[in-house]
Amino acid sequence: MSAPPLVRRVVIVALVLLLTACASGLATTATPSSQPAAANDRTLVVLWHAWPALEQQTLNSLVEQYNRLNPTTQVVIQSRPATTIVADIRAAVAEGGGPHMAIVPSHTLGILAEQGWIQPLEDLFASGDLSRLLPAAVGSAQIRDGAGEALYGIPITFDTLGLYYNRANFASEPPADITALLEAARALTDTRSEPPIWGLAYHLNLERTIGYLYAFDGEVFDSEGELTLGLNGRTGAERWLTWLSAMYRDERILAGLDGITVDSALMTGNALMTIDWAHRIENYRALWPEQMGVTTLPLLVAEDRAPQPYVRSDVLVMNARIGAGNERAAIADFARYMIDQSAQQALLQAARQPVLLSVNLDDETVAPADLRAAAAAFRLQGEQGRPMPNNRMGNEIVRAVLSEMQSNVMRGLLSPEQAVVEADATLRTRLGLPVSEP
C-alpha cells in the first residue's frame, strides 16, 4: 500500500532539507555515531582544519589518496576560519555534533580538553607509533593532569624557531654564537642609507625570545611543575632580561616589541637576518629566492648553551562524543596514515615541518634542496626545544605576566631584578600559590 500524499510530501521535504544541509557543510552538527554513515557500508568521518591555501591543497590530496586506499572509509574534509575553529568545535560539540576529528594548533588543546570537547587518545597509539616522532612535538600534544601526561592529539607537523638569513651576505653560514652574530649584524647595518639597512631585525616578543631564558639558566616552572621564577630561576631570568634590554637599545640592531616595524623592514628587503617561525618559510623563500638560508639559533658563548625555543604542532584531535566502533577505528587509522612516510614527505613539499624523524632529508627526491636544508635545521632546533604550553593557565595567565615583565624592562619601567620579583608575586597571586621568600 502506498503512503498517503501528505506523508509522501513530508518525507520529500525532509530529504530535501537533509541534502541541502549536507551540501552546505551543516551535516557535521549531527551527533557522531559508531555506525557506518554512508552507502556501501562506508564509514563517514568529517575532518575540520584551518590550513591556508597551499597547505590545504596538499591536505586535500592526502585525504583523496587515503579514501582511494581505504574503500570502507570516507574522510570528508571541511575548512574553517583559523580565528574561529576552536570556538566552532566547542560550540558544535556542545550542541551534540561537530566534526569527528579536527586539526588544531597544539597550544589550544588545554581549552578543548578542560571543557570535555575532545578525548584522550592514549589507548589508540602504541609507544612505538609515538617514538618515531619528534619528542617535543609529542610533548606539545600532551596535557599534564593529576595522573601525569595525557595524550590528547597526534602531531602531524611541528613549528619552531630558526635563524633566517640572506646567504648572499655570508661566505658560509652566519656565526654560530650570539655574540659573534650580533657583531656581524652590526657590521652589515647601514643606518645612513634611506631607508636603513639592518643586519638583524628581531621581534622581541615572548615566543621568539623565551628560548634564551633557558639558555641563561632561567626557569619559570621546575620539572615538577612548581613555580620557580623568583627562586632558582631568578638569576637566569634577570640575566636574560638584561640581555634583551641591551639589544633593544642597540642602535645598530633593529630589535623591538613592534612586530610590524620588524616585518616591514624584512619584507621590503631592508633587513638581512631574523629569527622567525618555520611556518613563515615561504615568506623568506620569496624574499630571498635562491639565497634563503636557515640555521639553528646561535648559542650563548659564556654559558656554551643552546637556546630552547618553543615547539608547537598541528595536532589531530578526536571529538569527545566518538565512542567505540567504526568511526573511532577509522580516525586512528587516518592519524597513522598522516604520520607515515609518504604523507610526511608530501607535507614537507608543502613547506610544513614533518614530525616523522625517519624522513630522509638528504634524499633529493623528498623535496627541493632549500626546503630539505631548512627542515634539517628546524629538526635539530626542535630536538633542543621545549613543548609550547597548551593549558589555560599557560595561555591566559603565565604568558601575559611574562610578556609584561619583559616589556617593563625593555621600556625602562623596571629593573630586571624588580621585574622578576613583581612577576613572581603576580603569578603566585593569580595562581593561588604561597608567596615566596626573597
C-alpha positions in Angstrom: 0.0 0.0 0.0 1.4 3.4 -0.9 1.8 6.2 1.7 -0.8 8.9 1.9 0.0 12.1 -0.2 0.7 14.2 3.0 3.2 11.6 4.3 5.0 11.5 1.0 5.2 15.3 0.9 6.7 15.3 4.4 9.2 12.7 3.5 10.3 14.5 0.3 10.7 17.8 2.2 12.8 16.1 4.9 15.0 14.6 2.3 15.5 17.9 0.5 16.4 19.6 3.8 18.9 16.9 4.6 20.6 17.1 1.3 20.8 20.9 1.5 22.4 20.6 4.9 24.9 18.2 3.7 25.8 20.3 0.7 26.3 23.4 2.9 28.5 21.6 5.5 25.9 21.7 8.2 25.6 17.9 8.4 28.5 18.0 10.7 26.2 19.2 13.5 24.7 15.7 13.6 25.7 13.6 16.6 28.6 11.4 15.6 27.7 7.7 15.7 29.6 4.5 15.9 27.9 3.1 12.8 28.7 3.4 9.1 27.1 6.6 7.8 27.4 6.2 4.1 26.3 3.8 1.4 28.1 0.5 0.7 29.0 0.2 4.4 31.5 3.1 4.2 32.3 4.8 7.5 31.9 8.6 7.1 34.4 10.7 9.0 34.3 14.5 8.9 37.6 16.4 9.3 37.8 20.1 10.1 41.0 22.2 9.6 42.1 25.8 9.1 45.2 25.5 6.9 45.9 28.2 4.3 45.6 27.6 0.6 48.9 25.9 -0.3 48.8 23.5 2.6 45.1 22.9 2.1 45.8 21.7 -1.4 48.3 19.1 0.0 45.9 18.1 2.7 43.1 17.6 0.1 45.4 15.4 -2.0 46.3 13.3 1.1 42.7 12.8 2.0 41.8 11.9 -1.5 44.6 9.3 -1.6 43.5 7.9 1.8 40.0 7.5 0.5 41.2 5.6 -2.6 43.4 3.3 -0.5 40.6 2.7 2.1 37.3 1.9 0.3 35.5 1.2 3.6 36.1 4.8 4.9 35.2 8.2 3.5 37.0 11.1 5.0 35.2 14.4 4.2 37.4 17.5 4.7 35.9 20.9 5.6 37.8 24.2 6.0 37.1 26.6 8.9 38.4 30.1 9.7 41.7 29.9 11.6 40.4 32.6 14.0 37.3 30.6 15.0 38.0 26.9 14.5 38.4 26.2 18.2 35.3 28.1 19.1 33.4 26.4 16.3 34.4 23.0 17.6 33.4 23.9 21.2 30.0 25.2 20.0 29.3 22.3 17.7 30.2 19.6 20.3 28.2 21.4 23.0 25.2 21.1 20.7 25.8 17.4 20.3 27.5 17.4 16.9 30.7 18.7 15.5 33.4 17.1 13.3 34.6 13.6 14.0 38.2 14.9 14.1 40.0 18.2 13.6 43.5 19.6 13.1 44.1 22.3 15.6 47.2 24.2 17.0 48.7 22.3 19.9 48.5 25.3 22.3 44.7 25.2 22.1 44.4 21.6 23.4 44.0 22.6 27.1 40.9 24.7 26.5 39.3 21.9 24.4 40.2 19.2 26.8 39.2 21.0 30.0 35.7 21.6 28.7 35.4 18.0 27.6 35.2 18.7 23.8 38.0 16.3 22.8 39.1 13.0 24.3 42.4 11.4 25.2 44.0 9.1 22.7 46.3 7.0 24.8 44.6 3.7 24.1 44.8 4.1 20.3 48.5 4.5 19.8 51.3 2.3 21.0 54.5 3.7 22.3 56.2 2.6 19.1 53.9 4.9 17.0 54.9 7.9 19.0 58.6 7.1 19.4 59.1 7.7 15.7 58.0 11.3 16.1 59.9 14.4 17.3 59.6 14.2 21.1 58.9 17.9 21.7 56.0 17.7 19.1 54.6 14.7 21.0 55.0 16.7 24.2 53.1 19.6 22.8 50.1 17.2 22.3 50.2 16.0 25.9 48.4 17.7 28.8 49.6 17.4 32.4 47.0 16.4 34.9 47.0 14.8 38.4 47.8 11.4 36.9 50.7 12.6 34.7 50.8 13.3 31.0 47.7 12.5 28.9 47.9 12.4 25.1 45.1 14.5 23.5 46.3 14.7 19.9 48.6 13.2 17.3 51.1 15.8 16.0 51.3 15.7 12.2 53.6 18.7 11.6 55.6 20.9 14.0 56.8 24.5 14.2 59.8 26.1 15.9 62.2 28.9 15.5 65.2 29.3 13.3 67.7 31.9 12.1 66.7 33.0 8.6 69.4 34.9 6.6 70.2 36.1 3.1 73.1 33.8 2.0 74.4 36.4 -0.4 75.9 38.2 2.6 77.9 35.3 4.0 80.7 33.1 2.7 79.1 30.2 4.5 76.7 30.3 7.5 76.3 33.1 9.9 78.3 32.9 13.2 77.1 30.1 15.4 77.2 32.1 18.7 75.0 35.1 19.5 77.9 37.4 20.4 79.6 36.9 17.0 76.3 37.1 15.2 75.4 40.4 16.7 78.8 41.7 15.8 78.3 40.6 12.2 74.8 42.1 12.2 76.2 45.5 13.3 78.8 45.4 10.6 76.1 44.8 8.0 73.9 47.6 9.2 73.9 50.9 7.4 71.8 53.5 9.2 72.9 56.3 6.8 71.0 54.8 3.9 67.4 55.7 3.3 65.7 53.5 4.4 68.3 52.0 6.7 69.7 48.5 6.1 69.7 46.3 9.1 72.0 43.3 9.6 69.4 41.8 12.1 65.7 42.5 12.6 64.4 40.7 15.6 60.9 40.9 17.0 61.5 40.6 20.8 58.1 39.1 21.8 58.0 36.4 24.4 57.6 33.4 22.0 60.6 34.4 19.9 62.9 35.1 22.9 62.0 32.8 25.7 64.3 30.1 24.4 67.2 32.2 25.6 65.7 32.5 29.1 66.5 28.8 29.4 70.0 29.2 27.8 70.7 31.8 30.6 69.7 29.1 33.1 66.4 30.8 33.9 63.2 28.9 34.7 59.6 29.7 35.2 58.4 26.3 36.5 60.6 23.4 37.6 60.4 19.8 36.4 57.7 19.1 39.0 55.6 22.0 37.7 56.3 24.2 40.7 56.7 28.0 40.2 60.4 28.8 40.5 60.8 32.1 38.6 61.6 34.1 41.8 63.6 31.3 43.3 66.0 29.0 41.4 65.1 30.6 38.1 65.6 34.2 39.3 69.3 34.8 38.4 68.9 33.4 34.9 65.7 35.4 34.3 67.5 38.6 35.4 70.4 38.0 33.0 68.0 37.2 30.2 66.1 40.5 30.7 69.4 42.4 30.9 70.5 40.9 27.6 67.1 41.7 25.9 67.2 45.3 27.2 70.7 45.8 25.8 69.6 44.5 22.4 66.5 46.7 22.5 68.7 49.8 23.0 71.4 48.8 20.4 71.2 51.4 17.7 72.7 49.1 15.1 70.2 46.3 15.7 66.5 46.6 14.8 65.1 44.8 17.8 61.9 45.7 19.5 58.4 44.9 20.6 56.8 46.3 17.4 56.5 43.3 15.1 55.0 45.4 12.3 58.2 47.5 12.1 60.4 44.4 12.1 58.3 42.6 9.5 58.2 45.7 7.3 62.0 46.0 7.2 62.3 42.3 6.3 59.6 42.2 3.6 60.9 45.3 1.9 64.4 43.8 1.7 65.9 46.2 4.3 67.0 43.5 6.8 69.4 40.6 6.2 68.7 38.2 9.1 65.9 37.5 11.5 64.7 34.9 14.0 61.3 33.5 13.0 59.0 30.5 12.9 59.2 27.6 10.5 55.7 28.2 9.2 56.9 31.6 7.7 59.4 29.9 5.4 57.6 30.7 2.2 57.9 34.4 3.0 61.6 34.1 3.1 61.8 31.9 0.0 60.0 34.6 -1.9 62.1 37.4 -0.3 65.5 35.8 -1.0 64.9 33.4 -4.0 67.8 31.0 -4.4 69.5 32.7 -1.4 67.4 31.8 1.6 69.4 30.2 4.4 68.1 28.7 7.7 70.2 27.6 10.6 69.6 26.9 14.3 69.6 29.7 16.8 73.0 30.9 17.9 74.5 29.7 21.2 75.3 31.8 24.2 79.1 31.9 24.3 79.9 32.3 28.0 77.4 29.6 29.0 78.0 27.4 25.9 74.3 26.6 26.0 71.8 26.3 23.2 68.6 28.2 23.4 65.5 26.0 23.9 62.7 27.7 21.9 59.1 26.6 22.0 57.9 23.7 19.8 54.3 23.8 18.8 52.5 21.5 16.4 49.4 20.9 14.4 47.6 18.0 16.1 44.8 15.7 15.0 42.1 15.5 17.8 39.0 13.4 18.2 35.5 14.6 19.1 34.7 13.6 22.7 31.4 12.1 21.6 33.0 9.4 19.4 32.6 6.0 21.1 34.0 2.6 20.4 33.3 1.4 16.9 34.0 2.0 13.2 34.4 5.8 13.4 37.0 5.5 16.2 39.0 2.9 14.4 38.8 5.0 11.1 40.1 8.1 12.9 43.0 6.1 14.4 43.9 4.7 11.0 43.8 8.1 9.4 46.1 9.5 12.1 48.6 6.7 11.4 48.4 7.5 7.7 49.2 11.1 8.3 52.4 10.3 10.2 53.6 7.7 7.8 56.5 8.3 5.4 54.5 9.2 2.2 52.2 11.7 3.9 55.1 13.3 5.9 57.1 13.8 2.7 54.1 15.4 1.0 53.7 17.8 3.9 57.4 18.8 3.7 56.9 19.6 0.0 54.2 22.0 1.1 56.7 23.7 3.4 55.3 22.1 6.6 57.9 20.5 9.0 57.4 16.7 9.3 57.3 15.2 12.7 58.4 11.8 11.5 62.1 11.5 12.3 62.8 8.9 9.6 62.1 11.4 6.7 65.4 11.4 4.9 66.4 15.0 4.4 69.4 14.0 2.4 67.3 12.4 -0.3 67.0 14.7 -3.3 63.6 13.2 -4.3 62.0 14.1 -1.0 61.7 17.9 -1.5 63.6 20.8 -3.1 67.1 21.4 -1.7 66.3 24.6 0.2 63.3 23.0 2.0 65.3 20.0 3.0 68.2 22.1 4.3 65.7 24.3 6.3 64.0 21.2 7.6 67.3 19.8 8.8 67.9 23.0 10.8 64.3 23.0 12.2 64.5 19.4 13.2 67.8 19.9 15.1 66.3 23.0 16.7 63.1 21.1 17.6 65.2 18.4 19.3 66.6 21.1 21.5 63.3 22.8 22.2 60.5 22.7 24.7 56.8 22.0 24.1 54.8 25.2 23.9 52.4 25.4 26.9 49.0 24.2 26.0 46.9 24.6 29.1 44.6 27.5 30.1 47.0 28.7 32.9 49.9 28.9 30.5 48.0 30.7 27.7 45.9 33.1 29.8 47.9 33.8 32.9 51.6 32.9 32.6 52.1 34.3 29.1 50.6 37.6 29.9 52.6 38.0 33.1 55.9 37.1 31.4 55.2 39.4 28.5 54.6 42.3 30.9 57.7 41.5 32.8 59.7 41.6 29.6 58.1 44.8 28.3 58.6 46.6 31.6 62.4 46.0 31.5 62.9 46.9 27.8 60.9 50.1 28.2 62.9 51.0 31.3 59.9 51.0 33.7 61.5 48.4 36.0 65.0 46.9 36.5 65.4 43.2 35.7 65.5 42.5 39.5 62.3 44.4 40.2 60.5 42.9 37.2 61.3 39.3 38.2 60.2 39.9 41.8 56.9 41.5 40.6 56.2 38.8 38.0 56.8 36.0 40.5 54.5 37.7 43.0 51.8 38.3 40.4 51.9 34.7 39.3 51.6 33.4 42.8 48.6 35.6 43.5 46.8 34.7 40.2 47.6 31.0 40.6 46.7 30.9 44.3 50.2 29.9 45.4 52.1 30.9 48.6 54.3 33.9 48.4 58.0 33.0 48.0 60.7 34.2 50.4 63.3 36.6 49.0 
